[in-house]
Amino acid sequence: MLNNHKVGCALGSFVALVHAVWAILVGLGFAQTLVDFIFYLHMVVNPHIIAPFNLMLAVGLIIVTGVVGYVVGWI
């Protein structure tokens, strides 16, 4: 039997880490290139423009996705 807390922690940590990497890519200026490349591989014209890095939004993104990941893992 899986432990709800452990699964929640694992999933929450994973999604928070993925979004922390995304925030780093935005901060370093590589995110637009990555998004453009992914859309190109899917033969889609990219309609999105990555906004400038904002530390408070990045921290909020990581916290919210970590909490949501924990809840989903716990369920």
Secondary structure, DSSP 8 states (H G I E B T S, - for coil): ---HHHHHHHHHHHHHHHHHHHHHHHHHT-HHHHHHHHHHHTT-----------HHHHHHHHHHHHHHHHHHHH-
